[in-house]
C-alpha cells in the first residue's frame, strides 16, 4: 500500500535557478512476506525530477516513510496544480507495482502581456 502526504506547511519552493520544488512523504506498507526494493518514477509533469534516491527498500511486514523531493523547471509548471502519479515497480521478479495519485503545486501563472 502506498500513501502520499504532500507537505502542507510549504506548498512549493522556488529554487535559486528558478525551478519549482515540492516535498512529499511516501508511506509504504509491505504486506508481503518478503522484502522488496522498488524503483520510483513520477508521471504527469514533463521534465519532473526526483531529487535523491529513486530506490526504496522495505522489509517484509514493514511500514516505512520515505521523504521525496520533486523538482521541475518553472516553464514546465503551466498550472498552479498539476495532477501527478507516483509509480513504484519492484526490482525483483515479483512484478509487484504500486501507484498513487498526488499533485504538484506551482506558482500562479502570469498572464501574458499583449
LINZI-V151991 format. One line per field, one symbol per residue. ss: DSSP state (h for helix, s for strand, l for the rest). phi: phi as a letter, one per 40 degrees, with the letter a starting at -180 (. if undefined). Layout:
# LINZI-V151991
ss=???
phi=???
This chain:
# LINZI-V151991
ss=lsssssllllllsslllllssssssssssllllllsssssssslllllssslllssssllllsssssssssslhhhllllssssssssssllllllssssssssslllllllll
phi=.bbbbccccbcabccdcgcbbbbabcbbbccccbcabbcbbbbhbdgcbcchcbbbbacdgcbabbcbbbbbcdccccbcbbcbbcbbbcccccgcbbaacaabbbcccccccb
